[in-house]
Each structure stands twice: as structure tokens, then as C-alpha cells.
Amino acid sequence: MWMEGLRFAIPAYIMAFGTILIGGVFAILAWLRIAFYRGGEVPEKLPPALYTIISAVGIEILGIIVLGKIPFELTERQVLGISIPSCVWSIFLLSGLALVVTSLALCRGHRGRGWGILRLGASCLVLVHLFGGFCFVMALPGMPWH
């Protein structure tokens, strides 16, 4: 039974902490690039991709906090055959992925300060989520890591 949870937890931790660490670094780098670009004046309008990357990082942090607040009595209950902690954490991971994909789409329409850093950061976060998804699939029944 504990192995089933571990098959979910390892890819979920890869995606959550990968998003927090990599996304946080790229958001800080983009913010510094925007703030200290020739003259040090912060532009009136920040790129929307910066907001979505910061939101993706925040949603992953919030997911880990919420996961720790689930009462122990509810951890064994299931929703549609999935344990409640796995279901809740999946919702946060999928919403983080949606924000990362949105950020990548918003980078296509923006040309300005920090654009390259934001696009590279969003691309790295998509790769982190693809790797986590690959780990999920490989841990399914009938696959090599099962």
C-alpha cells in the first residue's frame, strides 16, 4: 500500500519542487533584468508571463501547504478510486502546469525586457512537468517501474 503512494509522490515532488526552484530562480532573474535594465526604472507595464510564472510557483507552494493540512482521518478515503491527498495534489499540479503553459503562450506575444529569461524559464518548467508526467506513466501498472 505504501508503495502506491510512493509511486505518486516521487513524480509529484519532482514537479512541485522543480517548479518552485527553477520557476523561482527564473522569476527572480526576470524581475532583476526588468528592474535594472538601463536606468533602473521599472516599467509601468510588466510582462504578463512574469505574473503567470510567479503564480505557478505560488500554486505549487500552496499545494504542499494544503497537502500538509489534510487531516489524517481523510488520508485513507478515496475519491473515484484515488486517495484524497493524491487527488488534491493532482489538482494543484495540473493548475501549475496550466499556468506554465499559459506563461509560455504569453511569452510568444511579448518582446521587451526580460522576455528571453521568461521564455527560457517557461520552457524549462514545461520540461520539468513533462519529466514528472513521464515518471507517472512509467510507474503505472504494467510499466517497467511498477
Buried (B, 14 or more C-beta within 10 A) or exposed (E): EEEEBEBBBBBBBBBBBBBBEBBBBBBEBBBEBBBEBEEEEEEEEBBBBBBBBBBBBBBBBEBBEBBEEBEEEEEEEEEEEEBBBBBBBBEBBEBBBBBBBBBBEBBEEBEEBBBEBBBBBBBBBBEBBEBBBEBBEEBEEEEEEE
